[in-house]
Amino acid sequence: MATEQFAQIEAGIADLTASGSPLALPALEALADGRLYYSPDKSVFIKQADGRWIDARTGAASAADPASPKPVRLNNRVRRALEAALGSLSLMNPDPAKRLAAAEAVVKSRDAAALPAVEAALAKETDPRIRKALSQAKAATTIFLDTATESEKVAAIETVAGRGDQDALNLLGAVRERGTPILKLAAETASAGIERRLALLNGLQNVWYGLSLGSVLLLAAIGLAITFGVMGVINMAHGEMVMLGAYTTFLVQEFLRTRYPALFDLSLPIAIPLAFLVAGAVGVALERGVIRFLYGRPLETLLATWGVSLILQQTVRTLFGANNREVGAPSYMAGSFDFFGLTVTHGRLWIVVFAMAVFACLLFVLKATSFGLKMRAVTQNRRMASCMGIRTPWLDAMTFGLGSGIAGIAGVALSQIDNVSPNLGQSYIVDSFMVVVFGGVGNLWGTLVAALTLGIANKFLEPVAGAVLGKIALLVFIILFIQKRPRGLFAQKGRAVEA
């Protein structure tokens, strides 16, 4: 190891692996982390995180710091050998996760030197998942083993193809380049199957990403669907209600982080009702103070609410500054898991579940409460509802407050996937209007279908046309669609609406 020659370092890795010494694994792990050094007298040391030096040969603390230490160097070939060595030494680890990771490392390295260790581990392994990984590791090394017969290599190709991932495809690509005609044919057949599977998984992954994006659009647009549908108000300050919800989440987290750090995981459940109240109160104040004087004049409401949005942005910028604010993720929203080949992050999954829960609660309010009945009556025929004794001014204020409060709840979710800044709402206002118009003004089911449809379409268009051109294509599609169906996918019904 104490040399500049990569071939000697690779030989040293092989010798350490074969030695069976308990000191081999710490030395190789230190080499992988860039903590293995040698001095001019050929002594080898491991540098600890606290700055102490350990003699790699004895495992004891060094009496003095090494003179002029140099790090043991790596290149790509040595790194592959190192990965295989670490995998071989970890195949017997008591921790199942480490044994599985070690088997995966051997598959990627394809180092024939690891084959005896793999066979020994396979003979003792009882976990089916790890046994499968070990069998694939054995097959990956057998394919390039000179002593293996052609039939054994063909069987190994079939075993490796069972992985169905990019690593297997790369390995089979090497076989197609330098294998015999029979092996090339077997590798090409297996590669074709893997490519079909990866294409299917890629499509399903895009659908999942589209659903998560659609859930975000649903949260951002569902409040706008209520206000726009009931009152016909083009609320350009809707995005700022989302922004207020995000900043409410930031304040809640700052309070818990400084006062009650043990309760940090409860920050989002606490922030949800507070964001609803803050954004809802601002919405009611906006309706009572500005919008109620402008009913029937959509252009004036557009300009007025746009001015209000600028005021809200500048107010937040004055109070919190223009820089992004950090909003952390609770522990239960961190990490990911594999679902039949799809990578599902906990954060995206929680946002999808949260969006569907908000949608279900809002649907319940509209369909099963007196307030919802009155709101639907005003949506279908405002004058008749007023004649029947419904206080439409009060209902307008409460409806606007409800829509703004839901936008605040959306801000809680968006704080987990986007930058919390005064401009947060501007990123979603156009998309929100697209969703509402496409789905049908005032129709919740239309908003749901439109949000998910546009989210999935956007994710499929992005790889082909790019993010900007993809959005432009969707906008052009919606414009053409509205020419054909001016009321959207699910048009509202009622005498006043149809008139």
C-alpha positions as CSV (number, residue, x, y, z in Angstrom):
1,M,0.0,0.0,0.0
2,A,2.9,2.4,0.7
3,T,3.6,3.1,-2.9
4,E,2.6,5.3,-5.9
5,Q,2.2,2.2,-8.1
6,F,-1.5,1.4,-8.7
7,A,-0.8,-2.2,-9.6
8,Q,1.0,-2.8,-6.2
9,I,-1.9,-1.1,-4.4
10,E,-4.4,-3.4,-6.1
11,A,-2.2,-6.4,-5.2
12,G,-2.1,-5.2,-1.6
13,I,-6.0,-5.0,-1.6
14,A,-6.1,-8.6,-2.8
15,D,-3.6,-9.8,-0.2
16,L,-5.5,-8.0,2.6
17,T,-8.8,-9.6,1.5
18,A,-7.2,-13.1,1.4
19,S,-5.5,-12.6,4.8
20,G,-8.6,-13.1,6.9
21,S,-7.2,-10.6,9.4
22,P,-9.7,-8.6,11.4
23,L,-7.5,-5.5,10.7
24,A,-8.2,-5.8,6.9
25,L,-11.7,-4.4,6.9
26,P,-10.8,-1.2,8.8
27,A,-7.8,-0.6,6.6
28,L,-9.8,-1.0,3.4
29,E,-12.7,1.1,4.7
30,A,-10.2,3.8,5.5
31,L,-8.8,3.5,2.0
32,A,-12.3,3.9,0.5
33,D,-12.8,7.0,2.7
34,G,-9.4,8.6,1.8
35,R,-8.1,8.1,5.4
36,L,-5.3,5.6,4.7
37,Y,-1.8,7.2,4.7
38,Y,1.7,6.1,4.5
39,S,5.0,7.6,5.6
40,P,8.4,7.6,3.8
41,D,9.5,4.6,6.0
42,K,6.6,2.5,4.5
43,S,4.5,2.6,7.7
44,V,0.8,2.7,7.0
45,F,-1.7,4.7,9.2
46,I,-5.4,5.2,9.5
47,K,-6.5,8.8,10.2
48,Q,-9.5,8.9,12.6
49,A,-12.2,11.5,12.4
50,D,-10.9,13.2,15.6
51,G,-7.4,13.6,14.1
52,R,-5.8,10.6,15.9
53,W,-3.5,8.2,13.9
54,I,-3.9,4.4,14.1
55,D,-1.2,2.0,13.0
56,A,-2.9,0.0,10.3
57,R,-0.6,-3.1,10.9
58,T,-1.4,-3.4,14.6
59,G,-4.7,-1.5,15.1
60,A,-3.1,0.4,18.0
61,A,-2.9,4.2,18.4
62,S,0.3,5.6,17.0
63,A,2.7,7.0,19.7
64,A,3.5,10.0,17.4
65,D,2.1,11.6,14.3
66,P,3.6,10.2,11.1
67,A,6.3,12.2,9.4
68,S,5.2,13.7,6.0
69,P,2.2,11.4,5.5
70,K,0.9,10.8,2.0
71,P,-2.6,9.4,1.2
72,V,-2.8,6.0,-0.6
73,R,-3.9,6.8,-4.1
74,L,-6.8,5.3,-6.1
75,N,-7.8,5.1,-9.7
76,N,-10.8,3.5,-11.3
77,R,-9.3,0.1,-11.5
78,V,-8.2,0.1,-7.9
79,R,-11.6,1.5,-6.8
80,R,-13.3,-1.5,-8.5
81,A,-11.0,-3.9,-6.7
82,L,-11.6,-2.1,-3.5
83,E,-15.4,-2.3,-3.9
84,A,-15.1,-6.0,-4.5
85,A,-12.8,-6.5,-1.5
86,L,-15.1,-4.6,0.8
87,G,-18.0,-6.7,-0.5
88,S,-16.1,-10.0,0.1
89,L,-15.2,-9.0,3.6
90,S,-18.8,-8.0,4.4
91,L,-20.5,-11.1,3.1
92,M,-20.4,-12.7,6.5
93,N,-21.5,-9.6,8.4
94,P,-24.1,-10.3,11.1
95,D,-26.2,-7.3,9.8
96,P,-28.4,-8.5,6.9
97,A,-28.4,-5.0,5.3
98,K,-24.6,-5.1,5.1
99,R,-24.6,-8.6,3.7
100,L,-27.0,-7.5,1.0
101,A,-25.0,-4.4,0.2
102,A,-21.9,-6.5,0.0
103,A,-23.5,-8.9,-2.5
104,E,-24.6,-5.9,-4.6
105,A,-21.0,-4.6,-4.6
106,V,-19.7,-7.9,-5.9
107,V,-22.3,-7.8,-8.7
108,K,-21.0,-4.4,-9.8
109,S,-17.3,-5.2,-9.5
110,R,-17.5,-8.7,-11.2
111,D,-14.2,-9.5,-9.4
112,A,-13.4,-13.2,-9.8
113,A,-11.2,-13.0,-6.6
114,A,-14.5,-12.6,-4.6
115,L,-16.0,-15.8,-5.9
116,P,-14.8,-18.1,-3.1
117,A,-16.1,-15.7,-0.5
118,V,-19.4,-15.5,-2.4
119,E,-19.8,-19.3,-2.5
120,A,-18.9,-19.6,1.1
121,A,-21.5,-17.0,2.1
122,L,-24.1,-18.6,-0.2
123,A,-23.7,-21.9,1.5
124,K,-24.5,-20.4,4.9
125,E,-27.1,-17.8,3.9
126,T,-30.8,-18.4,4.9
127,D,-32.4,-15.1,4.0
128,P,-34.1,-15.6,0.5
129,R,-33.5,-12.0,-0.6
130,I,-29.8,-12.1,0.2
131,R,-29.4,-15.6,-1.3
132,K,-30.9,-14.2,-4.5
133,A,-28.4,-11.4,-4.5
134,L,-25.5,-13.8,-3.8
135,S,-26.6,-16.0,-6.6
136,Q,-26.5,-13.0,-8.9
137,A,-23.1,-12.0,-7.6
138,K,-21.8,-15.5,-8.3
139,A,-23.3,-15.4,-11.8
140,A,-21.8,-12.0,-12.5
141,T,-18.3,-13.3,-11.7
142,T,-18.9,-16.7,-13.5
143,I,-19.7,-14.9,-16.8
144,F,-16.1,-13.6,-17.1
145,L,-14.4,-16.6,-15.5
146,D,-12.0,-18.3,-17.9
147,T,-12.5,-21.7,-16.3
148,A,-16.3,-21.7,-16.6
149,T,-17.9,-23.6,-19.4
150,E,-20.1,-22.0,-22.0
151,S,-23.3,-23.6,-20.7
152,E,-22.4,-22.3,-17.2
153,K,-21.9,-18.8,-18.6
154,V,-25.3,-19.0,-20.4
155,A,-27.0,-20.0,-17.2
156,A,-25.2,-17.2,-15.4
157,I,-26.4,-14.7,-18.0
158,E,-30.0,-15.8,-17.4
159,T,-29.5,-15.4,-13.6
160,V,-28.0,-11.9,-14.0
161,A,-30.9,-11.0,-16.4
162,G,-33.3,-11.7,-13.5
163,R,-32.1,-8.5,-11.9
164,G,-33.7,-6.5,-14.7
165,D,-31.8,-3.3,-13.8
166,Q,-29.3,-1.0,-15.3
167,D,-26.4,-2.8,-13.7
168,A,-27.4,-6.1,-15.3
169,L,-27.8,-4.3,-18.7
170,N,-24.2,-2.9,-18.4
171,L,-22.8,-6.3,-17.5
172,L,-24.6,-7.9,-20.5
173,G,-23.3,-5.1,-22.7
174,A,-19.7,-6.2,-21.8
175,V,-20.7,-9.8,-22.8
176,R,-22.0,-8.6,-26.2
177,E,-18.7,-6.8,-26.9
178,R,-16.3,-9.7,-26.3
179,G,-18.2,-12.9,-25.8
180,T,-18.6,-15.9,-28.1
181,P,-21.4,-16.0,-30.6
182,I,-23.6,-18.1,-28.3
183,L,-22.9,-15.8,-25.3
184,K,-23.6,-12.7,-27.5
185,L,-26.9,-14.2,-28.6
186,A,-27.9,-15.0,-25.0
187,A,-26.8,-11.6,-23.8
188,E,-28.7,-9.8,-26.6
189,T,-31.9,-11.7,-25.8
190,A,-31.6,-11.0,-22.1
191,S,-30.8,-7.3,-22.8
192,A,-33.9,-6.9,-24.9
193,G,-36.1,-8.2,-22.1
194,I,-34.4,-5.9,-19.6
195,E,-34.8,-2.8,-21.9
196,R,-38.5,-3.5,-22.2
197,R,-38.8,-3.8,-18.5
198,L,-36.8,-0.6,-17.9
199,A,-39.0,1.3,-20.4
200,L,-42.1,0.1,-18.6
201,L,-40.7,1.1,-15.2
202,N,-39.6,4.5,-16.6
203,G,-43.2,5.0,-17.8
204,L,-44.6,4.0,-14.4
205,Q,-42.1,6.2,-12.6
206,N,-43.2,9.2,-14.8
207,V,-46.8,8.4,-13.9
208,W,-45.9,8.4,-10.2
209,Y,-44.0,11.7,-10.5
210,G,-47.0,13.1,-12.5
211,L,-49.4,12.0,-9.7
212,S,-47.3,13.7,-7.1
213,L,-47.0,16.9,-9.3
214,G,-50.7,16.7,-9.9
215,S,-51.3,16.5,-6.1
216,V,-49.3,19.7,-5.7
217,L,-51.3,21.4,-8.5
218,L,-54.5,20.1,-6.9
219,L,-53.6,21.6,-3.5
220,A,-52.7,24.9,-5.2
221,A,-55.8,25.1,-7.4
222,I,-58.6,23.6,-5.3
223,G,-59.0,26.8,-3.3
224,L,-59.1,28.9,-6.5
225,A,-61.7,26.5,-7.9
226,I,-64.0,27.5,-5.0
227,T,-63.6,31.2,-5.2
228,F,-63.5,31.4,-8.9
229,G,-66.5,29.0,-9.3
230,V,-68.8,30.6,-6.7
231,M,-68.0,34.3,-7.1
232,G,-66.4,34.5,-10.5
233,V,-63.5,36.5,-9.0
234,I,-60.2,36.3,-10.8
235,N,-58.0,36.3,-7.7
236,M,-54.5,37.0,-8.6
237,A,-53.5,37.1,-4.9
238,H,-54.3,33.4,-4.6
239,G,-50.6,32.5,-4.9
240,E,-49.8,34.8,-2.0
241,M,-52.2,32.8,0.2
242,V,-50.1,29.8,-0.5
243,M,-47.0,31.8,0.4
244,L,-48.6,32.9,3.7
245,G,-49.2,29.2,4.5
246,A,-45.6,28.4,3.8
247,Y,-44.3,31.2,6.0
248,T,-46.7,30.1,8.8
249,T,-45.0,26.7,8.6
250,F,-41.6,28.4,8.8
251,L,-42.6,30.3,12.0
252,V,-44.1,27.2,13.6
253,Q,-40.9,25.3,13.0
254,E,-38.7,28.1,14.2
255,F,-40.7,28.3,17.4
256,L,-40.5,24.5,18.0
257,R,-36.8,24.4,17.0
258,T,-35.9,27.0,19.6
259,R,-38.3,26.2,22.4
260,Y,-39.5,22.6,22.1
261,P,-37.0,20.7,19.8
262,A,-38.5,17.4,20.8
263,L,-41.8,18.3,19.2
264,F,-40.3,19.2,15.8
265,D,-41.9,16.2,14.1
266,L,-45.3,17.7,15.0
267,S,-44.5,20.9,13.3
268,L,-46.6,20.1,10.2
269,P,-49.7,18.9,12.0
270,I,-49.5,22.1,14.1
271,A,-48.9,24.3,11.1
272,I,-51.8,23.0,9.0
273,P,-54.7,24.5,11.1
274,L,-52.7,27.7,11.8
275,A,-51.9,28.2,8.1
276,F,-55.6,27.7,7.3
277,L,-56.6,30.3,9.9
278,V,-54.0,32.8,8.8
279,A,-54.6,32.6,5.1
280,G,-58.4,32.3,5.6
281,A,-58.4,35.5,7.8
282,V,-56.4,37.4,5.1
283,G,-58.9,36.1,2.5
284,V,-61.9,37.3,4.4
285,A,-60.3,40.7,5.0
286,L,-59.5,40.9,1.2
287,E,-63.1,40.0,0.3
288,R,-64.6,42.4,2.8
289,G,-62.2,45.2,2.1
290,V,-61.7,45.1,-1.6
291,I,-63.5,42.5,-3.7
292,R,-67.1,43.1,-2.5
293,F,-67.0,46.5,-4.1
294,L,-66.0,45.1,-7.4
295,Y,-68.5,42.2,-8.1
296,G,-69.5,42.0,-11.7
297,R,-66.4,43.8,-12.9
298,P,-63.8,41.0,-13.5
299,L,-61.1,43.2,-15.0
300,E,-61.2,45.4,-11.9
301,T,-61.0,42.4,-9.5
302,L,-58.1,41.1,-11.5
303,L,-56.2,44.4,-11.3
304,A,-57.1,44.9,-7.6
305,T,-56.1,41.4,-6.5
306,W,-52.8,41.7,-8.5
307,G,-52.1,44.9,-6.6
308,V,-52.9,43.1,-3.3
309,S,-50.5,40.3,-4.3
310,L,-47.7,42.8,-4.7
311,I,-48.5,44.4,-1.3
312,L,-48.4,41.0,0.4
313,Q,-45.2,40.0,-1.3
314,Q,-43.5,43.2,-0.2
315,T,-44.8,42.9,3.3
316,V,-43.4,39.4,3.6
317,R,-40.1,40.6,2.0
318,T,-39.9,43.4,4.6
319,L,-40.6,41.2,7.5
320,F,-38.6,38.1,6.6
321,G,-36.2,39.3,3.9
322,A,-35.9,38.3,0.3
323,N,-33.8,35.2,0.9
324,N,-35.2,31.7,1.0
325,R,-36.2,30.4,4.4
326,E,-35.4,26.9,5.6
327,V,-38.3,24.6,6.3
328,G,-37.2,21.2,7.5
329,A,-38.8,17.9,6.8
330,P,-40.0,15.7,9.8
331,S,-38.4,12.3,10.2
332,Y,-41.4,10.5,8.8
333,M,-41.1,12.4,5.5
334,A,-37.4,11.6,4.9
335,G,-36.1,8.6,2.9
336,S,-37.6,6.4,0.3
337,F,-38.5,2.8,-0.4
338,D,-38.6,0.5,-3.5
339,F,-42.0,-0.6,-4.7
340,F,-41.7,-3.3,-7.4
341,G,-38.8,-1.4,-9.0
342,L,-40.3,2.1,-8.5
343,T,-38.5,4.6,-6.2
344,V,-41.1,6.2,-3.9
345,T,-40.0,9.0,-1.6
346,H,-41.8,9.4,1.7
347,G,-42.2,13.1,1.1
348,R,-44.0,12.7,-2.2
349,L,-46.2,9.9,-0.8
350,W,-47.3,12.0,2.1
351,I,-48.1,14.9,-0.2
352,V,-50.3,12.7,-2.4
353,V,-52.1,11.3,0.7
354,F,-52.4,14.8,2.1
355,A,-53.9,16.2,-1.1
356,M,-56.4,13.4,-1.3
357,A,-57.4,13.9,2.3
358,V,-57.9,17.7,1.8
359,F,-60.0,16.9,-1.3
360,A,-62.1,14.4,0.6
361,C,-62.7,16.8,3.5
362,L,-63.7,19.6,1.1
363,L,-66.0,17.3,-0.8
364,F,-67.6,16.4,2.5
365,V,-68.1,20.0,3.4
366,L,-69.7,20.8,0.1
367,K,-72.0,17.7,-0.1
368,A,-72.9,17.0,3.5
369,T,-73.2,20.4,5.3
370,S,-75.6,23.3,5.3
371,F,-72.8,25.6,4.3
372,G,-71.9,23.5,1.3
373,L,-75.5,23.3,0.2
374,K,-75.8,27.1,0.3
375,M,-72.5,27.4,-1.6
376,R,-73.7,25.1,-4.3
377,A,-77.0,27.0,-4.5
378,V,-75.2,30.3,-5.0
379,T,-72.9,28.7,-7.6
380,Q,-75.9,27.5,-9.7
381,N,-78.2,30.6,-9.3
382,R,-77.1,33.5,-7.1
383,R,-80.3,35.6,-7.5
384,M,-82.6,32.7,-6.7
385,A,-80.4,31.7,-3.7
386,S,-80.7,35.2,-2.4
387,C,-84.5,35.2,-2.9
388,M,-84.6,32.0,-0.8
389,G,-83.0,33.8,2.2
390,I,-79.4,32.8,1.8
391,R,-77.1,35.7,2.9
392,T,-75.0,35.8,-0.2
393,P,-72.6,38.6,1.1
394,W,-71.8,36.5,4.2
395,L,-71.5,33.4,2.1
396,D,-69.1,35.2,-0.3
397,A,-66.9,36.2,2.6
398,M,-66.9,32.7,4.1
399,T,-66.3,31.1,0.7
400,F,-63.4,33.3,0.0
401,G,-62.0,32.6,3.4
402,L,-62.4,28.8,2.8
403,G,-60.6,29.0,-0.6
404,S,-57.8,31.1,0.9
405,G,-57.5,28.8,3.9
406,I,-57.1,25.8,1.6
407,A,-54.4,27.7,-0.3
408,G,-52.7,28.2,3.1
409,I,-52.8,24.5,3.7
410,A,-51.3,24.0,0.2
411,G,-48.4,26.3,1.4
412,V,-47.7,23.8,4.2
413,A,-47.2,21.0,1.7
414,L,-45.3,23.1,-0.8
415,S,-42.9,24.2,1.9
416,Q,-41.5,20.7,1.8
417,I,-40.7,20.6,-1.9
418,D,-40.1,24.2,-2.9
419,N,-38.2,27.2,-1.7
420,V,-40.1,29.3,0.9
421,S,-39.7,32.9,-0.4
422,P,-41.9,35.9,-1.2
423,N,-42.2,34.7,-4.8
424,L,-43.4,31.2,-3.9
425,G,-47.0,31.7,-4.9
426,Q,-46.1,33.2,-8.3
427,S,-44.8,29.8,-9.4
428,Y,-48.2,28.2,-9.1
429,I,-50.8,30.9,-9.9
430,V,-50.8,30.3,-13.7
431,D,-50.8,26.5,-13.3
432,S,-53.7,26.9,-10.8
433,F,-55.8,28.8,-13.3
434,M,-55.0,26.3,-16.0
435,V,-56.2,23.4,-13.8
436,V,-59.4,25.3,-12.9
437,V,-60.3,26.3,-16.4
438,F,-59.4,22.8,-17.9
439,G,-61.4,20.9,-15.2
440,G,-64.5,23.1,-15.2
441,V,-65.0,26.2,-13.1
442,G,-66.3,25.4,-9.7
443,N,-66.3,21.6,-10.1
444,L,-64.1,19.8,-7.6
445,W,-64.0,16.5,-9.5
446,G,-63.0,18.4,-12.6
447,T,-60.2,20.1,-10.7
448,L,-59.0,16.7,-9.4
449,V,-59.0,15.1,-12.9
450,A,-57.5,18.2,-14.5
451,A,-54.7,18.5,-11.9
452,L,-53.7,14.8,-12.2
453,T,-54.0,14.8,-16.0
454,L,-51.8,17.9,-16.4
455,G,-49.3,16.7,-13.8
456,I,-48.8,13.3,-15.7
457,A,-48.8,15.0,-19.1
458,N,-46.2,17.5,-17.9
459,K,-43.9,14.7,-16.7
460,F,-44.1,12.8,-20.0
461,L,-43.5,16.0,-22.0
462,E,-40.5,17.2,-20.0
463,P,-38.0,14.5,-21.2
464,V,-39.1,15.1,-24.9
465,A,-39.6,18.9,-25.1
466,G,-38.0,20.2,-22.0
467,A,-39.6,21.9,-19.0
468,V,-40.4,25.3,-20.7
469,L,-41.6,23.9,-24.1
470,G,-43.6,21.2,-22.2
471,K,-45.6,23.9,-20.3
472,I,-46.1,25.9,-23.5
473,A,-47.4,22.8,-25.2
474,L,-49.9,22.2,-22.4
475,L,-51.0,25.8,-22.5
476,V,-51.6,25.6,-26.2
477,F,-53.5,22.4,-25.7
478,I,-55.8,24.0,-23.1
479,I,-56.4,27.0,-25.3
480,L,-57.5,24.7,-28.1
481,F,-59.5,22.6,-25.7
482,I,-61.4,25.6,-24.3
483,Q,-62.3,26.6,-27.9
484,K,-64.1,23.3,-28.2
485,R,-65.5,23.1,-24.6
486,P,-65.6,26.6,-23.1
487,R,-66.8,25.2,-19.7
488,G,-64.1,22.7,-19.3
489,L,-64.2,18.9,-18.7
490,F,-67.0,19.0,-16.2
491,A,-69.3,22.0,-16.7
492,Q,-71.5,23.3,-13.8
493,K,-75.2,22.9,-14.2
494,G,-78.0,25.3,-13.3
495,R,-80.3,27.9,-14.8
496,A,-78.0,30.8,-14.2
497,V,-74.9,29.0,-15.2
498,E,-76.4,27.6,-18.4
499,A,-77.8,31.0,-19.3
